[in-house]
Amino acid sequence: MESSGVAVTIIDPEGNIVYYNRQAAKILDRKPEYIGEDIHSHHKKEASNKKVDLMLQEFQKGRTEPFRYKTKPYGRTILVILAPILKDGEFVGCTQSVQLEEDLA
């Protein structure tokens, strides 16, 4: 994941950050002390937290299709994919993959 060129964060089913790669630290607000912390505490807008809650709930209900969306949290447009991680068919977490829109041109 370190050499993929994509920002990757892994989140557990409760919304805690369990891993992020170097690219995530460059593009997003990721610091070593965030490991184990709730992702909600790092979103400035309540609407963002509601969106995270909805996506986690959908994965817990059995959704296997990733969520894809664009947002502009740091003044630059990012493309986000939130995909479930399943173990024996059970939701055990999700990956958040992020790329700057400008990097896709």
Contacts in CASP RR format, 6 or more apart in sequence:
PFRMAT RR
TARGET T0000
AUTHOR 0000-0000-0000
METHOD contacts of the structure
MODEL  1
MESSGVAVTIIDPEGNIVYYNRQAAKILDRKPEYIGEDIHSHHKKEASNK
KVDLMLQEFQKGRTEPFRYKTKPYGRTILVILAPILKDGEFVGCTQSVQL
EEDLA
1 8 0 8 1.000
1 21 0 8 1.000
2 21 0 8 1.000
2 22 0 8 1.000
2 23 0 8 1.000
4 21 0 8 1.000
4 23 0 8 1.000
5 23 0 8 1.000
5 99 0 8 1.000
6 23 0 8 1.000
6 97 0 8 1.000
6 98 0 8 1.000
6 99 0 8 1.000
7 20 0 8 1.000
7 21 0 8 1.000
7 23 0 8 1.000
7 24 0 8 1.000
7 26 0 8 1.000
7 27 0 8 1.000
7 28 0 8 1.000
7 96 0 8 1.000
7 97 0 8 1.000
7 98 0 8 1.000
7 99 0 8 1.000
8 19 0 8 1.000
8 20 0 8 1.000
8 21 0 8 1.000
8 23 0 8 1.000
8 24 0 8 1.000
8 95 0 8 1.000
8 96 0 8 1.000
8 97 0 8 1.000
8 98 0 8 1.000
9 17 0 8 1.000
9 19 0 8 1.000
9 20 0 8 1.000
9 21 0 8 1.000
9 24 0 8 1.000
9 28 0 8 1.000
9 30 0 8 1.000
9 39 0 8 1.000
9 95 0 8 1.000
9 96 0 8 1.000
9 98 0 8 1.000
10 17 0 8 1.000
10 18 0 8 1.000
10 19 0 8 1.000
10 20 0 8 1.000
10 85 0 8 1.000
10 93 0 8 1.000
10 94 0 8 1.000
10 95 0 8 1.000
10 96 0 8 1.000
11 17 0 8 1.000
11 18 0 8 1.000
11 39 0 8 1.000
11 56 0 8 1.000
11 93 0 8 1.000
11 94 0 8 1.000
11 95 0 8 1.000
11 96 0 8 1.000
12 18 0 8 1.000
12 92 0 8 1.000
12 93 0 8 1.000
13 56 0 8 1.000
13 59 0 8 1.000
13 60 0 8 1.000
13 91 0 8 1.000
13 92 0 8 1.000
13 93 0 8 1.000
14 38 0 8 1.000
15 38 0 8 1.000
15 39 0 8 1.000
15 40 0 8 1.000
15 52 0 8 1.000
15 56 0 8 1.000
16 36 0 8 1.000
16 37 0 8 1.000
16 38 0 8 1.000
16 39 0 8 1.000
17 30 0 8 1.000
17 34 0 8 1.000
17 35 0 8 1.000
17 36 0 8 1.000
17 37 0 8 1.000
17 38 0 8 1.000
17 39 0 8 1.000
17 42 0 8 1.000
18 35 0 8 1.000
18 36 0 8 1.000
19 35 0 8 1.000
20 28 0 8 1.000
20 30 0 8 1.000
20 34 0 8 1.000
20 35 0 8 1.000
24 30 0 8 1.000
24 98 0 8 1.000
25 31 0 8 1.000
27 74 0 8 1.000
27 78 0 8 1.000
27 98 0 8 1.000
27 99 0 8 1.000
27 100 0 8 1.000
28 74 0 8 1.000
28 78 0 8 1.000
28 98 0 8 1.000
29 42 0 8 1.000
29 74 0 8 1.000
34 42 0 8 1.000
39 52 0 8 1.000
40 49 0 8 1.000
40 52 0 8 1.000
40 53 0 8 1.000
43 49 0 8 1.000
43 52 0 8 1.000
44 73 0 8 1.000
48 71 0 8 1.000
48 73 0 8 1.000
55 67 0 8 1.000
55 82 0 8 1.000
55 94 0 8 1.000
56 94 0 8 1.000
58 67 0 8 1.000
59 84 0 8 1.000
59 91 0 8 1.000
59 93 0 8 1.000
59 94 0 8 1.000
60 91 0 8 1.000
62 84 0 8 1.000
62 91 0 8 1.000
63 84 0 8 1.000
64 84 0 8 1.000
64 86 0 8 1.000
66 81 0 8 1.000
66 82 0 8 1.000
66 83 0 8 1.000
66 84 0 8 1.000
67 80 0 8 1.000
67 81 0 8 1.000
67 82 0 8 1.000
67 83 0 8 1.000
68 79 0 8 1.000
68 80 0 8 1.000
68 81 0 8 1.000
69 79 0 8 1.000
69 80 0 8 1.000
70 77 0 8 1.000
70 78 0 8 1.000
70 79 0 8 1.000
70 80 0 8 1.000
70 101 0 8 1.000
71 77 0 8 1.000
71 78 0 8 1.000
71 80 0 8 1.000
72 78 0 8 1.000
76 100 0 8 1.000
76 101 0 8 1.000
76 102 0 8 1.000
77 100 0 8 1.000
77 101 0 8 1.000
77 102 0 8 1.000
78 98 0 8 1.000
78 99 0 8 1.000
78 100 0 8 1.000
78 101 0 8 1.000
79 98 0 8 1.000
79 99 0 8 1.000
79 100 0 8 1.000
79 101 0 8 1.000
79 104 0 8 1.000
80 96 0 8 1.000
80 97 0 8 1.000
80 98 0 8 1.000
81 95 0 8 1.000
81 96 0 8 1.000
81 97 0 8 1.000
81 98 0 8 1.000
82 94 0 8 1.000
82 95 0 8 1.000
82 96 0 8 1.000
83 94 0 8 1.000
83 95 0 8 1.000
83 97 0 8 1.000
84 91 0 8 1.000
84 93 0 8 1.000
84 94 0 8 1.000
85 91 0 8 1.000
85 92 0 8 1.000
85 93 0 8 1.000
85 94 0 8 1.000
85 95 0 8 1.000
86 92 0 8 1.000
END
